[in-house]
Amino acid sequence: MDVRHLTPVEIADLLDAAYRADQGEDVDGPDPLTRESLAAYLSGDEEMHQDAWLAWRYELIAQERRVDEAADWLDVMLPCADD
């Protein structure tokens, strides 16, 4: 999937699905290639990273979910673009 053409909200949805899958929830997270593409894109585009994080953070708060845990996960997820 070419994530460069997605909106911040669409990227936030992908991040949420990946996060929930990693937390063991019964959701279909993005495939490994999409995760790699997403990590590379967000690692290289600080503005999109911030916009997507703000969109996702808003959803996390609205759903009364742990923002700090999601932020920690995102910090670990992004460096995988360099692997």
C-alpha positions as CSV (number, residue, x, y, z in Angstrom):
1,M,0.0,0.0,0.0
2,D,1.3,3.5,-0.9
3,V,0.7,5.4,2.3
4,R,2.1,8.7,0.9
5,H,-1.3,9.5,-0.5
6,L,-3.3,8.9,2.6
7,T,-4.7,11.7,4.9
8,P,-3.6,12.0,8.5
9,V,-6.9,10.5,9.6
10,E,-6.4,7.5,7.3
11,I,-2.9,7.0,8.6
12,A,-4.2,7.3,12.2
13,D,-6.6,4.5,11.4
14,L,-3.7,2.3,10.2
15,L,-1.7,3.1,13.3
16,D,-4.7,2.2,15.5
17,A,-5.2,-1.1,13.7
18,A,-1.5,-2.0,14.0
19,Y,-1.5,-1.0,17.6
20,R,-4.6,-3.0,18.5
21,A,-3.2,-6.0,16.7
22,D,0.1,-5.7,18.6
23,Q,-1.9,-5.5,21.8
24,G,-3.6,-8.8,21.0
25,E,-7.0,-7.5,20.0
26,D,-8.9,-9.4,17.4
27,V,-8.5,-6.9,14.6
28,D,-6.9,-7.1,11.1
29,G,-3.8,-4.9,11.4
30,P,-1.9,-3.8,8.3
31,D,0.3,-6.3,6.6
32,P,4.1,-6.2,7.2
33,L,4.8,-4.4,4.0
34,T,2.3,-1.6,4.8
35,R,3.7,-1.3,8.3
36,E,7.2,-0.9,6.9
37,S,6.0,1.7,4.4
38,L,4.1,3.5,7.1
39,A,7.1,3.6,9.4
40,A,9.4,4.8,6.7
41,Y,7.0,7.5,5.6
42,L,6.3,8.8,9.1
43,S,10.0,8.7,10.0
44,G,10.8,10.8,7.0
45,D,7.9,13.3,7.1
46,E,7.8,15.1,10.5
47,E,4.7,17.1,9.6
48,M,2.7,14.1,8.6
49,H,3.9,12.3,11.7
50,Q,2.6,15.1,13.9
51,D,-0.7,15.4,12.0
52,A,-1.3,11.7,12.1
53,W,-0.4,11.5,15.8
54,L,-2.8,14.4,16.6
55,A,-5.6,12.7,14.7
56,W,-4.9,9.3,16.4
57,R,-4.5,11.0,19.8
58,Y,-7.9,12.7,19.5
59,E,-9.5,9.3,18.8
60,L,-7.7,7.7,21.7
61,I,-8.9,10.4,24.0
62,A,-12.5,10.2,22.6
63,Q,-12.5,6.4,23.3
64,E,-10.9,6.9,26.7
65,R,-7.9,4.8,25.8
66,R,-4.3,5.1,27.1
67,V,-2.5,7.9,25.1
68,D,0.8,7.4,26.8
69,E,0.9,3.7,26.0
70,A,0.1,4.4,22.3
71,A,2.8,7.1,22.2
72,D,5.3,4.6,23.6
73,W,4.3,2.0,21.0
74,L,4.6,4.6,18.2
75,D,8.1,5.6,19.3
76,V,9.2,1.9,19.1
77,M,7.3,1.3,15.8
78,L,8.9,4.1,13.8
79,P,12.5,3.1,14.1
80,C,11.8,-0.2,12.3
81,A,12.0,1.7,9.0
82,D,15.8,1.8,9.4
83,D,16.0,-2.0,10.0
